[in-house]
C-alpha cells in the first residue's frame, strides 16, 4: 500500500489516496467527474530517534556513503530543528 497524490486538470483539486502499488496507475475520478492524473510529490520522511546529540538521518546517509556525519556536504545534511 502507498499514498499517491492525484490532480484534476479541470478543477485543480489534489487528493491523496491510499492504494495498493498495482492499482496506482488505475484511472481515478475526481469529485467533479473528470479523470485525475497521478502527480509527483516530495516525500515526507523522518527518522525516529531519542538522542538529541545524534541526527539519525545524517548518520544513515553517512553510513551509506562510507563517511562520518560531520564530513557530509552541507547540501545533504538534515537541517537542525529547534523546539
C-alpha positions as CSV (number, residue, x, y, z in Angstrom):
1,X,0.0,0.0,0.0
2,X,1.1,3.5,-0.7
3,X,-0.1,7.1,-0.6
4,X,-0.4,8.6,-4.0
5,X,-1.4,12.2,-5.0
6,X,-3.8,12.7,-7.9
7,X,-4.6,16.0,-9.6
8,X,-7.6,17.0,-11.6
9,X,-6.8,19.2,-14.6
10,X,-10.3,20.6,-14.8
11,X,-10.9,21.9,-11.2
12,X,-7.2,21.6,-10.0
13,X,-8.2,19.5,-7.0
14,X,-5.5,17.5,-5.3
15,X,-6.4,14.2,-3.5
16,X,-4.3,11.7,-1.6
17,X,-5.4,8.1,-2.0
18,X,-4.1,5.0,-0.3
19,X,-3.9,2.3,-2.9
20,X,-2.0,-1.0,-3.5
21,X,1.0,-0.5,-5.7
22,X,-0.5,-2.4,-8.5
23,X,-3.5,-0.1,-8.6
24,X,-1.6,3.3,-8.5
25,X,-1.9,3.7,-12.3
26,X,-5.6,2.7,-12.5
27,X,-8.0,5.5,-13.6
28,X,-9.1,7.8,-10.7
29,X,-12.1,10.0,-10.9
30,X,-12.4,13.5,-9.3
31,X,-15.5,14.7,-7.4
32,X,-16.2,16.9,-10.5
33,X,-16.4,13.8,-12.7
34,X,-13.2,14.3,-14.6
35,X,-10.3,11.9,-14.6
36,X,-7.4,12.6,-12.3
37,X,-3.7,12.1,-13.0
38,X,-1.1,10.9,-10.6
39,X,1.5,13.6,-9.8
40,X,4.9,13.5,-8.2
41,X,5.3,14.8,-4.7
42,X,8.2,15.3,-2.3
43,X,8.4,12.6,0.3
44,X,7.8,13.2,3.9
45,X,10.2,11.1,5.9
46,X,11.6,11.4,9.4
47,X,14.0,9.0,11.1
48,X,12.9,8.5,14.7
49,X,15.4,8.9,17.5
50,X,15.5,9.7,21.1
51,X,19.1,11.1,21.4
52,X,19.2,14.8,20.5
53,X,23.0,14.7,20.1
54,X,22.7,12.2,17.2
55,X,21.0,13.0,13.9
56,X,19.9,9.6,12.8
57,X,19.1,10.7,9.2
58,X,22.6,12.1,8.8
59,X,24.1,9.0,10.4
60,X,22.2,6.8,8.0
61,X,23.3,8.9,5.0
62,X,27.0,8.9,6.2
63,X,26.9,5.1,6.7
64,X,25.6,4.7,3.1
65,X,28.3,6.9,1.7
66,X,31.0,5.4,3.9
67,X,32.0,8.6,5.7
68,X,31.4,10.4,9.0
69,X,28.3,12.6,9.6
70,X,30.4,15.7,10.1
71,X,32.1,15.2,6.7
72,X,28.7,15.3,4.8
73,X,28.4,18.2,2.4
74,X,26.1,20.9,3.8
75,X,23.6,20.4,1.0
76,X,22.6,16.9,2.1
77,X,22.7,17.4,5.8
78,X,19.4,17.5,7.7
79,X,18.6,21.0,8.9
80,X,18.7,21.5,12.6
81,X,15.3,21.7,14.2
82,X,15.0,23.7,17.4
83,X,12.0,23.5,19.6
